Amino acid sequence: MVFEDVPATDYDRFMGRFSAPLAEVFADWAGVPPTGRMLDVGSGPGALSTVLAERRGAAAVSALDPAPAFVDALRQRLPSVDARVGSAEHLPFDDGAFDGVYAELVLHFMTDADAGVREMVRVARPGAVVAACVWDFENARAPHSLFLGLASAESGRTRGAARPGTDQGDISRRLRAAGCADVVEVELSATATFADVDEWWTMHTLGVGSTAHMLDGLDAAAIGRVRAAADEHFGDGPVTITGTAWAARGVA
């Protein structure tokens, strides 16, 4: 997992400003059950767990993430949430334990996404919603796609093989293969504004997630050209970025 050594504060600066608003629209669309327990798989520091706790109470929420620093941060923010360190591929819960199982921005980081989705379905009670969302890398609509593109133009790196969930239809296929019925898929978007290009640029130099190593191997002149391209693209003033994710839900 790429986040195991990442401080929760750096993750929040990098992706939290998008994952928090995305969690709101994701929960709206996926649906929050009126009773029973909910599970946030790959919770990070707690963007989605916070939304679920606000809507149903923290005591109704369980959360799991492989990064101890993220779980510690979540426990500090939401002490009544049952937050555990663990992997999506081996969920430490009984069959049919939850009335809602969710994974926000995590399938593409799983070691075995199919196993992770099967586990999500296993711990959902019959009739419960199982839902996931991942940024749309297929059409370069992730919040950090512009940075990836500018850095790739300088380094010559390409996207490579598609990661789980990042292409249209991928999450839906995995949910169906895991046994879900009534699977549907939509696009969901979230927007964040940065004070200026400096703040936007700094976010991508924190060593977090998909942009962590994009500048590795580039000399100062090459990095300068990437930055100059960003300055030219945005100009002066605030920078507003919208990220769009594929989201799919099914019924266990």
C-alpha positions as CSV (number, residue, x, y, z in Angstrom):
1,M,0.0,0.0,0.0
2,V,1.5,3.3,-1.1
3,F,0.2,5.3,2.0
4,E,1.7,3.2,4.8
5,D,4.5,5.7,5.6
6,V,2.5,8.9,4.7
7,P,1.5,11.2,7.6
8,A,-2.2,11.8,7.8
9,T,-1.7,15.6,7.6
10,D,0.1,15.2,4.2
11,Y,-2.7,13.0,2.9
12,D,-5.2,15.6,3.9
13,R,-3.3,18.3,2.1
14,F,-2.9,16.2,-1.0
15,M,-6.2,14.3,-1.4
16,G,-8.3,15.1,1.6
17,R,-9.6,18.3,0.1
18,F,-11.1,16.2,-2.7
19,S,-12.0,13.0,-0.8
20,A,-14.1,15.0,1.8
21,P,-16.5,16.6,-0.7
22,L,-16.5,13.4,-2.8
23,A,-17.6,11.5,0.3
24,E,-20.7,13.6,0.6
25,V,-21.9,13.0,-2.9
26,F,-20.8,9.4,-2.8
27,A,-22.8,8.8,0.3
28,D,-25.8,10.6,-1.1
29,W,-25.7,8.5,-4.2
30,A,-24.9,5.1,-2.7
31,G,-27.3,5.5,0.1
32,V,-26.9,5.3,3.9
33,P,-29.1,2.6,5.6
34,P,-31.5,3.8,8.3
35,T,-30.5,1.0,10.7
36,G,-27.6,-1.4,11.2
37,R,-23.8,-1.0,10.8
38,M,-21.7,0.5,8.0
39,L,-18.1,-0.3,6.9
40,D,-15.7,2.1,5.4
41,V,-13.0,-0.1,3.6
42,G,-9.7,1.7,3.0
43,S,-10.8,4.6,5.1
44,G,-7.7,6.6,5.1
45,P,-7.8,9.3,7.8
46,G,-11.6,9.2,7.7
47,A,-13.2,11.4,5.0
48,L,-16.0,8.9,4.3
49,S,-16.2,7.7,7.9
50,T,-16.9,11.2,9.0
51,V,-19.8,11.5,6.6
52,L,-21.3,8.2,7.6
53,A,-20.9,9.1,11.3
54,E,-22.6,12.4,10.8
55,R,-25.6,10.7,9.2
56,R,-25.9,7.7,11.4
57,G,-23.8,8.2,14.4
58,A,-20.2,7.2,14.9
59,A,-21.1,4.1,16.9
60,A,-22.7,2.6,13.8
61,V,-19.5,2.9,11.7
62,S,-16.6,0.5,11.4
63,A,-13.5,1.5,9.4
64,L,-10.4,-0.3,8.2
65,D,-7.1,0.8,6.6
66,P,-3.7,-0.8,6.2
67,A,-1.9,2.4,7.2
68,P,-1.5,2.6,11.1
69,A,-1.0,6.4,10.9
70,F,-4.3,6.8,9.1
71,V,-6.1,4.6,11.6
72,D,-4.6,6.6,14.5
73,A,-5.8,9.8,12.9
74,L,-9.3,8.5,12.4
75,R,-9.4,7.3,16.0
76,Q,-8.5,10.8,17.2
77,R,-11.1,12.4,15.0
78,L,-13.9,9.9,15.6
79,P,-13.1,8.0,18.8
80,S,-16.5,6.1,18.7
81,V,-15.8,4.6,15.3
82,D,-14.5,1.0,15.4
83,A,-11.3,1.7,13.5
84,R,-8.9,-1.1,12.7
85,V,-5.6,-1.7,10.9
86,G,-6.1,-4.3,8.2
87,S,-6.4,-5.1,4.5
88,A,-9.5,-5.1,2.3
89,E,-8.5,-8.6,1.0
90,H,-8.9,-10.1,4.5
91,L,-11.6,-8.2,6.3
92,P,-11.7,-9.1,10.0
93,F,-15.5,-9.2,10.2
94,D,-18.2,-11.9,10.1
95,D,-20.3,-12.8,7.1
96,G,-23.3,-10.4,6.7
97,A,-22.2,-8.1,9.5
98,F,-23.0,-4.8,7.7
99,D,-26.0,-3.0,6.2
100,G,-23.7,-0.8,4.0
101,V,-20.2,-1.5,2.8
102,Y,-18.3,1.3,1.0
103,A,-14.8,1.9,-0.5
104,E,-13.9,5.4,-1.5
105,L,-10.8,5.9,-3.7
106,V,-9.1,2.6,-2.7
107,L,-9.8,-0.2,-5.2
108,H,-6.8,1.0,-7.4
109,F,-4.5,0.6,-4.4
110,M,-5.6,-2.9,-3.4
111,T,-3.1,-5.7,-3.9
112,D,-6.0,-7.9,-5.3
113,A,-9.0,-5.8,-6.1
114,D,-11.2,-8.8,-7.0
115,A,-10.5,-10.4,-3.6
116,G,-11.2,-7.0,-1.9
117,V,-14.6,-6.7,-3.6
118,R,-15.5,-10.3,-2.8
119,E,-14.7,-9.6,0.9
120,M,-16.9,-6.4,0.8
121,V,-19.7,-8.5,-0.5
122,R,-19.1,-11.3,2.0
123,V,-19.4,-9.0,5.0
124,A,-22.6,-7.3,3.7
125,R,-25.9,-8.8,4.8
126,P,-28.2,-10.0,2.0
127,G,-29.9,-6.9,0.5
128,A,-27.2,-4.5,1.7
129,V,-25.6,-1.9,-0.5
130,V,-22.0,-2.4,-1.6
131,A,-20.4,0.6,-3.3
132,A,-17.1,1.9,-4.5
133,C,-15.6,4.8,-6.4
134,V,-12.3,5.5,-8.0
135,W,-11.0,8.5,-10.0
136,D,-11.4,8.4,-13.7
137,F,-7.8,8.0,-15.0
138,E,-9.1,6.6,-18.3
139,N,-10.1,10.1,-19.4
140,A,-7.5,12.0,-17.3
141,R,-10.2,13.4,-15.0
142,A,-8.6,12.7,-11.6
143,P,-7.8,15.8,-9.6
144,H,-4.1,15.2,-10.2
145,S,-4.3,14.2,-13.9
146,L,-3.0,17.5,-15.1
147,F,0.1,17.2,-12.9
148,L,0.6,13.6,-14.1
149,G,0.3,14.8,-17.7
150,L,2.8,17.7,-17.4
151,A,5.3,15.5,-15.5
152,S,4.9,12.6,-18.0
153,A,5.5,15.0,-21.0
154,E,8.9,15.8,-19.5
155,S,9.9,12.3,-18.2
156,G,8.4,10.3,-21.1
157,R,6.6,8.0,-18.7
158,T,3.2,6.6,-19.8
159,R,0.1,5.7,-18.0
160,G,0.8,2.0,-18.2
161,A,-1.7,-0.7,-17.5
162,A,-5.1,0.5,-16.2
163,R,-5.4,0.2,-12.4
164,P,-8.6,-1.3,-10.9
165,G,-11.6,0.9,-11.0
166,T,-10.0,3.7,-13.0
167,D,-11.8,2.8,-16.3
168,Q,-15.5,3.0,-17.0
169,G,-17.3,-0.2,-16.2
170,D,-14.5,-1.8,-14.2
171,I,-16.0,-1.4,-10.7
172,S,-19.4,-2.6,-12.0
173,R,-17.8,-5.7,-13.5
174,R,-16.1,-6.6,-10.2
175,L,-19.3,-6.1,-8.2
176,R,-21.2,-8.4,-10.5
177,A,-18.4,-11.0,-10.4
178,A,-18.5,-10.9,-6.6
179,G,-22.2,-11.7,-6.7
180,C,-23.9,-8.3,-6.5
181,A,-27.3,-7.7,-8.2
182,D,-28.8,-4.5,-9.5
183,V,-25.4,-3.0,-10.2
184,V,-25.5,0.6,-11.5
185,E,-22.7,3.1,-12.3
186,V,-22.4,6.9,-12.5
187,E,-19.9,9.7,-12.6
188,L,-19.4,11.7,-9.4
189,S,-17.3,14.9,-9.1
190,A,-15.7,17.0,-6.4
191,T,-14.0,20.5,-6.7
192,A,-11.3,22.2,-4.6
193,T,-9.8,25.6,-5.0
194,F,-6.1,26.5,-4.2
195,A,-4.9,30.0,-3.4
196,D,-2.4,30.0,-6.3
197,V,-0.2,27.7,-8.4
198,D,2.3,27.5,-5.5
199,E,-0.2,25.8,-3.2
200,W,-1.3,23.5,-6.0
201,W,2.3,22.6,-6.9
202,T,3.2,21.9,-3.3
203,M,0.4,19.4,-3.0
204,H,2.1,17.3,-5.6
205,T,5.5,17.3,-4.0
206,L,4.5,15.7,-0.7
207,G,5.3,12.2,-1.8
208,V,1.7,11.0,-1.6
209,G,-0.3,8.6,-3.9
210,S,-0.1,8.5,-7.6
211,T,2.1,11.6,-8.0
212,A,4.6,10.5,-5.3
213,H,7.4,9.6,-7.7
214,M,6.5,11.5,-10.9
215,L,9.4,13.9,-10.6
216,D,11.9,11.2,-9.6
217,G,14.9,11.1,-11.9
218,L,14.3,14.6,-13.3
219,D,17.0,17.2,-12.8
220,A,16.3,20.7,-11.6
221,A,16.0,22.1,-15.1
222,A,13.4,19.5,-16.1
223,I,11.4,20.0,-12.9
224,G,11.6,23.7,-13.7
225,R,10.1,23.1,-17.1
226,V,7.2,21.1,-15.5
227,R,6.6,24.0,-13.1
228,A,6.7,26.6,-15.9
229,A,4.2,24.6,-17.9
230,A,1.9,24.6,-14.9
231,D,2.3,28.4,-14.5
232,E,1.5,28.9,-18.1
233,H,-1.6,26.7,-17.9
234,F,-3.1,28.3,-14.8
235,G,-1.8,31.9,-14.9
236,D,-2.2,34.1,-11.8
237,G,-4.7,33.8,-9.1
238,P,-6.7,31.0,-7.6
239,V,-6.6,27.5,-9.1
240,T,-9.8,25.5,-9.2
241,I,-9.6,21.8,-9.9
242,T,-12.5,19.3,-10.4
243,G,-12.0,15.6,-10.1
244,T,-14.4,13.1,-11.5
245,A,-14.7,9.5,-10.3
246,W,-16.4,6.3,-11.5
247,A,-18.8,5.1,-8.9
248,A,-20.7,1.8,-8.8
249,R,-23.1,0.2,-6.4
250,G,-24.8,-3.1,-6.1
251,V,-27.0,-5.2,-3.8
252,A,-25.4,-8.1,-1.9
